[in-house]
Amino acid sequence: MVLNGLVDLLKQLIALPSVNPGDDEDPAHTGEMWIAEFVADWLRTRGFDIRWDGRESGRPNVVAAYGPERPRRTLMLECPR
């Protein structure tokens, strides 16, 4: 069932309009911003603390932490331009 959850998550991510520069009618929601907001909401609802970096510049990064201040494992996801 974890696999089904991952497949559902990937389907939702793929369905988001994420091509930059985004929708000219809504400049606050560039392709990157749509994805970043979705990821932040998804993580927040699962108990992660969220911090934003670069949101004001339109090049957002979502930094999420779960549990103690010094996690045992770190995961970084990056999407190249």
ZAMARGU-4260 file (C-alpha; in steps of 0.2 Angstrom, whole numbers, plus 5000, padded with zeros to 4 digits):
<rodrens>
0) 5000/5000/5000 | 5015/5011/5002 | 5018/5009/4983 | 5000/5014/4979 | 5003/5030/4989
5) 5019/5034/4980 | 5010/5031/4963 | 4996/5042/4968 | 5008/5056/4974 | 5018/5054/4957
10) 5002/5056/4947 | 4997/5072/4957 | 5014/5079/4954 | 5014/5075/4935 | 4997/5083/4933
15) 5002/5100/4940 | 5006/5113/4927 | 5025/5114/4931 | 5032/5121/4914 | 5041/5138/4917
20) 5039/5152/4916 | 5021/5146/4921 | 5004/5154/4918 | 5006/5172/4913 | 4988/5175/4920
25) 4994/5171/4937 | 5013/5176/4939 | 5013/5171/4958 | 5011/5153/4952 | 5025/5149/4941
30) 5028/5131/4937 | 5041/5130/4951 | 5029/5138/4963 | 5015/5126/4959 | 5026/5111/4963
35) 5034/5119/4979 | 5017/5123/4986 | 5010/5106/4983 | 5026/5098/4991 | 5025/5109/5006
40) 5007/5106/5009 | 5009/5087/5006 | 5024/5087/5019 | 5015/5098/5031 | 5000/5087/5032
45) 5011/5073/5037 | 5019/5082/5052 | 5034/5090/5044 | 5040/5107/5049 | 5042/5118/5033
50) 5054/5132/5029 | 5054/5142/5013 | 5070/5148/5004 | 5070/5159/4989 | 5051/5160/4989
55) 5051/5179/4986 | 5062/5178/4971 | 5051/5166/4962 | 5063/5152/4964 | 5056/5143/4979
60) 5065/5129/4989 | 5055/5119/5002 | 5065/5114/5017 | 5057/5101/5027 | 5062/5093/5044
65) 5054/5079/5054 | 5058/5074/5071 | 5073/5079/5081 | 5084/5094/5076 | 5098/5082/5070
70) 5090/5069/5059 | 5100/5053/5056 | 5096/5053/5037 | 5095/5067/5025 | 5086/5067/5008
75) 5088/5081/4995 | 5078/5082/4979 | 5083/5093/4965 | 5076/5097/4948 | 5088/5103/4936
80) 5083/5117/4924
</rodrens>
